[in-house]
Amino acid sequence: MKILTKGKYYGSRNSEKSFNGVLLSHYTYTGNKTDWHYHENPYFMYVLQGNMMDCNKKVKTLCPSGSLMFNNWQESHYGSKHSVDASGFHLEFEKYWLEKNGISLSLLEGSQLVRNPKVHLLFAKLYVEFVLSDNYSEVSIEIILLQICEALSDLKEKKSNKIPTWIEGLKELLHCDTSNLSLQYLSEQLGVHPVHISRAAPKHLSMSLGEYIRQDKIKKAIPLLLDSNSSLTEISYQLGFSDQSHFNRVFKSYLNTNPSVYRKRLNKF
């Protein structure tokens, strides 16, 4: 079986930058299906455009635009493309970088779709620095990388603790339900008392329900902003914001810039 060494992916490489044991790259995916293969290093694939599917021996995972997929170096897999055009942003760690920064290799185990909005927003910031690539990008990237690892470590720690079975159902509702969510509605759907949700959810989500919902909306905004066919007003309503002004305020609170500036910065690709 083929082993892809550092920086090697199927497709056409558009840009690549290396930072002391970490490799960032932007690829256009060309073929409809890859061969079965391993990777030398663990990496994340942030799908910027199109629909991809990641397949290993256990599961096939659909990865539409905006998805964040982690692939372990120990996992054999293949990828397939399910749209005319598709592209992605890769973050690849060499093992010595993890060891140098005191990050256990066991932090990055298995292959999985990462859905936590906090991690997604960190990748949105990382991608901006990758595109800008100015005099301040390297130190910004190093900080964001450590923040990503810290967030993943926190998620792993919480996963190892006993979590109520309804928490996963709650996440599904928060990720997929576009209606006006209320505590009563969540209670009815989950069969859990509202008071219990209000006490337990922040503990297991690492943030309040409102914060989680807002972050998830901004997570969904990134691939929409990469598509120039949609106006900011259309994106605002699609995400469930009352108006564009509200969308602008929430977006800026997380990414320190407004959506129009973020979109312009990414026009490079």
C-alpha positions as CSV (number, residue, x, y, z in Angstrom):
1,M,0.0,0.0,0.0
2,K,1.3,3.5,-0.9
3,I,2.6,5.7,1.9
4,L,2.4,9.5,1.2
5,T,5.3,11.3,2.7
6,K,5.4,14.8,4.2
7,G,3.4,17.3,2.1
8,K,2.2,14.7,-0.5
9,Y,-1.5,14.6,-1.3
10,Y,-3.6,13.5,-4.2
11,G,-4.5,16.4,-6.4
12,S,-2.9,19.6,-7.6
13,R,-1.0,21.7,-5.1
14,N,-1.7,25.4,-5.3
15,S,0.3,26.7,-2.3
16,E,2.4,25.3,0.5
17,K,4.1,26.8,3.6
18,S,6.3,25.0,6.2
19,F,6.7,26.2,9.8
20,N,9.3,24.3,11.9
21,G,7.7,20.9,11.7
22,V,4.2,21.9,10.6
23,L,3.1,22.0,7.0
24,L,0.2,24.0,5.6
25,S,-1.0,23.4,2.0
26,H,-3.9,24.3,-0.3
27,Y,-4.9,21.6,-2.9
28,T,-7.4,21.3,-5.7
29,Y,-8.7,17.8,-5.8
30,T,-8.7,16.5,-9.4
31,G,-9.3,12.8,-9.6
32,N,-12.6,11.2,-8.7
33,K,-11.1,8.6,-6.4
34,T,-7.6,8.0,-4.9
35,D,-5.9,4.7,-4.2
36,W,-5.8,3.2,-0.7
37,H,-2.9,4.8,1.1
38,Y,-1.3,5.8,4.4
39,H,0.2,9.1,5.4
40,E,3.5,9.5,7.1
41,N,2.2,12.2,9.4
42,P,-1.2,13.0,11.0
43,Y,-3.1,15.8,9.2
44,F,-6.4,17.7,9.0
45,M,-8.3,18.3,5.8
46,Y,-10.5,21.4,5.9
47,V,-12.8,21.2,2.9
48,L,-13.0,24.7,1.3
49,Q,-15.0,23.8,-1.8
50,G,-17.1,20.9,-3.1
51,N,-18.1,17.5,-1.6
52,M,-15.5,14.9,-0.6
53,M,-15.8,11.5,1.0
54,D,-13.2,9.9,3.3
55,C,-13.3,6.1,3.5
56,N,-11.4,3.8,5.8
57,K,-11.9,0.2,6.7
58,K,-14.6,1.1,9.3
59,V,-16.6,3.9,7.9
60,K,-17.3,6.2,4.9
61,T,-17.6,9.9,5.9
62,L,-19.2,12.5,3.7
63,C,-17.2,15.8,3.9
64,P,-19.1,18.7,2.3
65,S,-17.7,22.2,2.1
66,G,-16.8,23.4,5.5
67,S,-16.0,20.0,6.9
68,L,-13.0,19.3,9.1
69,M,-11.6,15.8,8.8
70,F,-8.7,14.4,10.8
71,N,-6.7,11.5,9.5
72,N,-4.3,9.6,11.7
73,W,-1.0,8.4,10.2
74,Q,-1.8,4.8,11.2
75,E,-5.1,4.7,9.3
76,S,-5.3,3.4,5.7
77,H,-8.0,5.2,3.7
78,Y,-9.0,6.5,0.3
79,G,-10.8,9.7,-0.8
80,S,-13.4,10.2,-3.4
81,K,-14.8,13.4,-5.0
82,H,-18.6,14.0,-5.3
83,S,-18.7,17.4,-7.0
84,V,-17.3,18.8,-10.2
85,D,-14.8,21.1,-8.3
86,A,-13.3,20.5,-4.9
87,S,-10.4,21.9,-2.9
88,G,-9.1,21.8,0.6
89,F,-6.6,23.2,3.2
90,H,-4.3,20.8,5.0
91,L,-2.6,21.1,8.3
92,E,0.1,18.4,8.8
93,F,2.1,17.8,11.9
94,E,5.5,16.1,12.0
95,K,5.8,14.0,15.1
96,Y,8.8,15.8,16.4
97,W,6.8,19.1,16.5
98,L,4.2,17.5,18.8
99,E,7.0,16.1,21.0
100,K,8.8,19.4,21.1
101,N,5.7,21.2,22.3
102,G,4.9,18.6,24.9
103,I,1.8,17.3,23.0
104,S,1.2,13.6,23.4
105,L,1.0,11.5,20.2
106,S,-2.1,9.9,21.7
107,L,-3.9,13.2,21.4
108,L,-4.3,12.5,17.7
109,E,-5.8,9.0,17.6
110,G,-8.1,7.5,15.0
111,S,-9.6,9.2,12.0
112,Q,-12.7,11.3,12.6
113,L,-14.9,14.2,11.5
114,V,-14.3,17.2,13.8
115,R,-17.5,19.0,14.5
116,N,-16.7,21.2,17.5
117,P,-17.2,24.8,16.4
118,K,-14.4,26.2,18.5
119,V,-11.8,24.1,16.6
120,H,-13.4,25.1,13.3
121,L,-13.0,28.8,14.1
122,L,-9.4,28.3,14.9
123,F,-8.9,26.7,11.5
124,A,-10.7,29.7,9.9
125,K,-8.1,32.0,11.6
126,L,-5.3,29.6,10.6
127,Y,-6.4,29.7,6.9
128,V,-6.5,33.5,6.9
129,E,-2.9,33.7,8.2
130,F,-1.8,31.1,5.6
131,V,-3.3,33.2,2.8
132,L,-2.0,36.5,4.1
133,S,1.5,35.2,4.7
134,D,3.0,38.6,5.9
135,N,5.7,39.4,8.4
136,Y,3.4,38.5,11.3
137,S,1.9,35.3,10.0
138,E,4.5,32.9,11.3
139,V,4.1,33.9,15.0
140,S,0.4,34.0,14.6
141,I,0.3,30.5,13.1
142,E,2.4,29.1,15.9
143,I,0.0,30.5,18.5
144,I,-3.1,29.2,16.6
145,L,-1.5,25.8,16.3
146,L,-1.0,25.5,20.0
147,Q,-4.5,26.8,20.6
148,I,-5.8,24.0,18.3
149,C,-3.9,21.4,20.2
150,E,-5.2,22.8,23.5
151,A,-8.8,22.7,22.2
152,L,-8.4,19.1,21.0
153,S,-6.8,18.1,24.3
154,D,-9.8,19.6,26.2
155,L,-12.2,17.7,24.0
156,K,-10.4,14.5,24.5
157,E,-10.4,15.0,28.3
158,K,-14.1,15.6,28.3
159,K,-14.7,12.6,26.1
160,S,-12.9,10.4,28.6
161,N,-15.2,11.5,31.3
162,K,-18.7,10.1,31.7
163,I,-21.0,12.0,29.4
164,P,-24.8,11.7,29.5
165,T,-26.1,9.9,26.4
166,W,-28.3,12.8,25.5
167,I,-25.4,15.2,25.0
168,E,-24.7,13.8,21.5
169,G,-28.4,14.2,20.6
170,L,-28.1,17.8,21.8
171,K,-25.1,18.4,19.6
172,E,-27.0,17.0,16.6
173,L,-29.9,19.4,17.2
174,L,-27.5,22.4,17.6
175,H,-25.6,21.5,14.5
176,C,-28.5,20.6,12.2
177,D,-31.7,22.2,13.4
178,T,-32.2,25.7,11.9
179,S,-35.4,26.5,13.7
180,N,-35.5,29.0,16.5
181,L,-34.1,26.9,19.3
182,S,-35.5,27.2,22.9
183,L,-34.7,25.4,26.1
184,Q,-38.3,24.0,26.1
185,Y,-37.9,22.8,22.5
186,L,-34.6,21.0,23.3
187,S,-36.2,19.5,26.4
188,E,-39.1,18.1,24.3
189,Q,-36.8,16.7,21.6
190,L,-34.3,15.1,24.1
191,G,-36.8,14.0,26.8
192,V,-34.6,15.8,29.4
193,H,-35.9,18.3,31.9
194,P,-35.0,22.0,31.0
195,V,-33.3,22.6,34.3
196,H,-31.0,19.5,33.8
197,I,-30.1,20.7,30.3
198,S,-29.3,24.2,31.6
199,R,-27.0,22.8,34.3
200,A,-25.3,19.9,32.4
201,A,-24.9,21.3,28.9
202,P,-22.4,24.1,29.6
203,K,-20.2,21.6,31.5
204,H,-20.0,19.1,28.6
205,L,-19.9,21.7,25.8
206,S,-17.3,23.8,27.6
207,M,-19.5,26.9,26.9
208,S,-23.1,28.1,27.2
209,L,-25.7,26.9,24.8
210,G,-25.9,30.4,23.2
211,E,-22.2,30.5,22.8
212,Y,-22.1,27.1,21.1
213,I,-25.0,28.0,18.7
214,R,-23.3,31.3,17.8
215,Q,-19.9,29.6,17.1
216,D,-21.6,26.9,15.1
217,K,-23.3,29.6,12.9
218,I,-20.0,31.3,12.2
219,K,-18.4,27.9,11.5
220,K,-21.0,27.4,8.8
221,A,-20.4,30.9,7.5
222,I,-16.8,30.2,6.4
223,P,-17.5,28.0,3.3
224,L,-20.4,30.3,2.3
225,L,-18.0,33.3,2.3
226,L,-15.6,31.4,0.1
227,D,-18.4,31.2,-2.5
228,S,-18.6,34.6,-4.1
229,N,-22.1,33.8,-5.6
230,S,-23.9,34.5,-2.3
231,S,-24.2,38.0,-0.9
232,L,-23.6,38.8,2.7
233,T,-27.3,39.5,3.2
234,E,-28.2,36.1,1.8
235,I,-25.6,34.3,4.0
236,S,-27.0,36.2,7.1
237,Y,-30.5,34.9,6.5
238,Q,-29.3,31.4,5.5
239,L,-27.5,31.1,8.9
240,G,-30.6,32.3,10.8
241,F,-29.4,35.8,11.8
242,S,-32.1,38.5,12.0
243,D,-30.1,40.8,9.6
244,Q,-26.6,41.4,8.2
245,S,-25.7,43.8,11.0
246,H,-26.3,41.0,13.6
247,F,-24.2,38.6,11.5
248,N,-21.4,41.2,11.2
249,R,-21.3,41.7,15.0
250,V,-21.1,38.0,15.9
251,F,-18.6,37.2,13.1
252,K,-16.3,40.0,14.2
253,S,-16.5,39.0,17.9
254,Y,-14.9,35.6,17.0
255,L,-12.6,36.4,14.1
256,N,-11.7,40.0,14.8
257,T,-12.8,41.2,11.4
258,N,-16.1,41.6,9.6
259,P,-17.3,39.1,6.9
260,S,-16.6,41.4,3.9
261,V,-13.0,41.9,4.9
262,Y,-12.5,38.2,5.6
263,R,-13.9,37.4,2.2
264,K,-11.6,39.9,0.4
265,R,-8.6,38.5,2.2
266,L,-9.4,35.0,0.8
267,N,-9.8,36.1,-2.8
268,K,-6.2,35.2,-3.4
269,F,-7.3,31.7,-4.2
